[in-house]
Amino acid sequence: MRRLLAFLRRDFEIATAYRLNGLLLAAGGLFTLTLFYFLARTVGESPTVRGRYGADYFSFALVGLATATLLRSLQRGFGNAVRAAQNDGSLEPLLAAPLSTFHVIALMTAGTVAGSLVRACGLLVAGSLLFGARLSVHPLTFGVTLVLSVLAFSALGLLSAAFVLVFKRGDPFAYALDMLSYLFAGVLYPVDVLPDALRMAARLLPATHALHGLRAAALEGAGMERLLPTWGALLAFSAVLWPLAAWAVQAARRHVERTGTLPHS
Amino acid sequence: MPPMPEVEVSALEKTYPPPGPWARLRGRAAPSRPALRGVSFHVDAGEVVALIGPNGAGKSTLLRILCGLLLPDGGTARVASRDVVKDRPEVRRHVGAALSDDRGLAPRLTSRQNLRFYAALYDVPHREVDARIDELAHTLEARRLLDRETRTLSSGEKARVVLMRTLLHRPRVLLLDEVTRSLDPGAARRVRNRVLTDAASRGAAVLFASHDLAEVQAVAHRVLLLDAGRIAASGTFADVLPTAEAVFASAPPEDA
């Protein structure tokens, strides 16, 4: 816990050292909300969205954007943190500390994920208070879905970090998955509007289940019974991805230690 | 009772593999590169041992293996009575390593903020952190650096902060790779003497790589001369000097 706090404190101190950082993030969030507010007014009532989640399009898009902000930071944050540490030379001293590779990578990303969680919550709160989004959150099912989503996406992030540890540049699979998620997982439109084949394919993306579960819990206050299949799917992703991620991180560390490429950027 | 060896290296081998197929396709073919060939030695508690040799002799490779950042291909290495491959996180707890080109300080944080961060990673007791930082800053003449962002420090000043980071958790084994080379000669001598005095007072073992033979003569109890991955000579500075002079004189030019 002390180490987690040390990483979070360090990342917070670095973030606040850039004075305009917070202001620009807040302005960017407000800009996005304004854009979608007027887009929603233009689109008007969507029977598909209303039928699926009982919500207007702005509220639907708001939860999608907040969720995508968090999941994207998990999916790409681990790899980005490793890449940043390779570039600024801090990776080697961090990996020389008495911690496992897994812990170092996870702790390096904690600040990014915490920041994204704050941004996602900020979007929901601002969207609700300033733009009139109608949320009906079931705290328990929302929390459980959030935890299961974070679990599944952390494994994806670790896989990406293992790739960056070895190949140094951005992980193309993470980028591809990110693009596919934006296109087919229902960030800005419900998957019901997709053709059958794509809708089936979308079920293979963890983002589809995370978005559905979080929307159902945040917009309709869905209870446990309704969300059990979503939780099962997210757990299944974790069950497959976590062993793979643990193996990949170990294999990547051994590779860079064998080839002597750990300090390379 | 003889002193306990804090570093024990036996028949250590390391060969860097050739580049992968993608590099070969781009015409960057290179053979595998042997870096260490059957290196054996030990460093006792309280002992200061210098590692000298021409560029590419294997000094940095050896230090990286000992601090658990590089895997050997053969032989064994034990640090603080633990195997550097099998017990790596535990080995790292007892090692203080300042490697060449160490850049591990966050530039937007002050030296003190950086040091507090590393103190937490090494489990330095919370109550002692600031006292240790102040004590090391006094020892290494770095008090005025503590509240400056590290991006504003010169390379010599950064080297002092890196040394403070290395010593903060009071390691049993110090591995130093030319850390004082960016300090001016007077400061290098004072800092070096104070680091070694601090290490000796705690009974820590010190293994340091250097190209500065005057430094080596002044502080090392023993000297290891590495040449092409092998120990070419070992002993006191006077014992090793004739072989070292011959090795340095015969070292091929970099572009040969």
Interface residues (C-beta under 8 A of the other chain):
Chain A: R2 R3 L5 A6 F7 R9 R10 E13 I14 A17 Y18 D88 G89 S90 E92 P93 L94 L95 A96 A97 P98 L99 S100 R254 E257 R258 T259 G260 L262 P263
Chain B: Y16 P17 A35 T61 R64 C67 G68 L69 L70 L71 P89 E90 R92 R93 V95 A97 L99 D101 D102 R103 G104 L105 A106 P107 R108 L109 Q113 R116 F117 Y118 A120 L121 Y122 D123 H126 E149 R165
